Amino acid sequence: MSVYFSPTGTTRKVVEGIVAGMRAENPVTIDATKKAHRRGSAHQFKHELAVLAVPVYYGRVPEAATKYFDSLTGDNTPAVIVVVYGNRAYDDALIELYDIAVRRGFVPVAAGAFIGEHSYSTEILPAAAGRPDMKDLEAAHAFGDAVREKLLRCGSVREALLTGIPGNRPYIEPEGLYRLREIRKASRFTPQTDESLCTRCNRCIEACPEDAIDQLDILKTDNRECIMCFACIKICPVNARRMAEPAFFLRVKEIFERCRERKEPEWYL
Ligand SMILES: Cc1cc2nc3c(=O)[nH]c(=O)nc-3n(C[C@H](O)[C@H](O)[C@H](O)COP(=O)(O)O)c2cc1C
């Protein structure tokens, strides 16, 4: 069973690659991206293998996903911990998701950090554009296969426990990135719809994890709900959803310029 939060779909693609590599029969998926799916009673796992996956936001597990993942219940359930990041760094997201899993009764048996196109990547300012690509998906498949091999080899779930995961405890707050979040909090800007281009297809409304776009008036976005995941921008077929905030893009440009070198997937078994 895999559970993921994936506003722009790269985490979902990586999870699909891993699950294919595991060769599980009838794999079940919980897409916890939309707020409605994160409400109510969260899944109680038994002895199936769980894949828990989130994108990295500000070097951590996205706030919008933390509460939900912290409400899942494992019963010594083996878990594969996965984070997907936009080629900057995954910082303490992997260890944080690992800790959530342990706290909730899972036994982490493997962990992986993969790369996905940065949510803020554009044609003019690309970052990890097109990723996960074929090479990444082959790596995800190989990782899934290696997890399967490990579990077949180990006599018990406890024996398969993964220790020595990279990261800091307490988690380090990446200062520069938090500045980006603070800029956002202070000015409360958010993507907007260009009325002259919008065809009212409503895909942005459906894609928004937090239901921040007004269902009756697509021109209104609730900036207290928007998590700046850019799902609405990426899904729009006519580029009518835009982010027009120079301060934001200046900061993003600085970050992208410092992490141009291609990072490769890493995993721990
Ligand atoms: C609010 C926000 C913060 C992000 N922070 C980071 C980060 O700290 N490091 C990084 O490499 N990528 C970061 N990213 C990029 C995402 O981790 C990356 O694009 C990921 O592939 C998105 O996953 P998804 O397609 O499943 O939504 C951030 C993206 C957003 C929207």
The ligand as an SDF file (V2000), in Angstrom:
LIG
                    3D

 31 33  0  0  0  0  0  0  0  0999 V2000
    6.7800   25.3300   -1.0120 C   0  0  0  0  0  0  0  0  0  0  0  0
    7.8450   24.5110   -1.6850 C   0  0  0  0  0  0  0  0  0  0  0  0
    9.0770   24.3170   -1.0690 C   0  0  0  0  0  0  0  0  0  0  0  0
   10.0650   23.5290   -1.6850 C   0  0  0  0  0  0  0  0  0  0  0  0
   11.2570   23.3160   -1.0360 N   0  0  0  0  0  0  0  0  0  0  0  0
   12.2150   22.5640   -1.6370 C   0  0  0  0  0  0  0  0  0  0  0  0
   13.4530   22.3160   -0.9810 C   0  0  0  0  0  0  0  0  0  0  0  0
   13.6830   22.6930    0.1630 O   0  0  0  0  0  0  0  0  0  0  0  0
   14.4240   21.6210   -1.6500 N   0  0  0  0  0  0  0  0  0  0  0  0
   14.2280   21.1710   -2.9500 C   0  0  0  0  0  0  0  0  0  0  0  0
   15.1550   20.6180   -3.5180 O   0  0  0  0  0  0  0  0  0  0  0  0
   13.0220   21.3290   -3.5530 N   0  0  0  0  0  0  0  0  0  0  0  0
   12.0170   22.0020   -2.9320 C   0  0  0  0  0  0  0  0  0  0  0  0
   10.8020   22.1700   -3.5380 N   0  0  0  0  0  0  0  0  0  0  0  0
   10.5490   21.4770   -4.8080 C   0  0  0  0  0  0  0  0  0  0  0  0
    9.7440   20.1850   -4.6230 C   0  0  0  0  0  0  0  0  0  0  0  0
   10.2820   19.4040   -3.5840 O   0  0  0  0  0  0  0  0  0  0  0  0
    9.7830   19.3660   -5.9130 C   0  0  0  0  0  0  0  0  0  0  0  0
    9.3800   20.1480   -6.9890 O   0  0  0  0  0  0  0  0  0  0  0  0
    8.9460   18.1220   -5.8630 C   0  0  0  0  0  0  0  0  0  0  0  0
    9.2990   17.3570   -6.9910 O   0  0  0  0  0  0  0  0  0  0  0  0
    7.4510   18.4170   -5.8850 C   0  0  0  0  0  0  0  0  0  0  0  0
    6.7380   17.2230   -5.6730 O   0  0  0  0  0  0  0  0  0  0  0  0
    5.2820   16.9510   -6.2890 P   0  0  0  0  0  0  0  0  0  0  0  0
    5.4340   16.9820   -7.8000 O   0  0  0  0  0  0  0  0  0  0  0  0
    4.9550   15.5800   -5.8310 O   0  0  0  0  0  0  0  0  0  0  0  0
    4.3700   18.0100   -5.7980 O   0  0  0  0  0  0  0  0  0  0  0  0
    9.8110   22.9440   -2.9510 C   0  0  0  0  0  0  0  0  0  0  0  0
    8.5650   23.1410   -3.5720 C   0  0  0  0  0  0  0  0  0  0  0  0
    7.5910   23.9090   -2.9440 C   0  0  0  0  0  0  0  0  0  0  0  0
    6.2510   24.0690   -3.6220 C   0  0  0  0  0  0  0  0  0  0  0  0
  1  2  1  0
  2  3  1  0
  2 30  2  0
  3  4  2  0
  4  5  1  0
  4 28  1  0
  5  6  2  0
  6  7  1  0
  6 13  1  0
  7  8  2  0
  7  9  1  0
  9 10  1  0
 10 11  2  0
 10 12  1  0
 12 13  2  0
 13 14  1  0
 14 15  1  0
 14 28  1  0
 15 16  1  0
 16 17  1  0
 16 18  1  0
 18 19  1  0
 18 20  1  0
 20 21  1  0
 20 22  1  0
 22 23  1  0
 23 24  1  0
 24 25  2  0
 24 26  1  0
 24 27  1  0
 28 29  2  0
 29 30  1  0
 30 31  1  0
M  END
$$$$
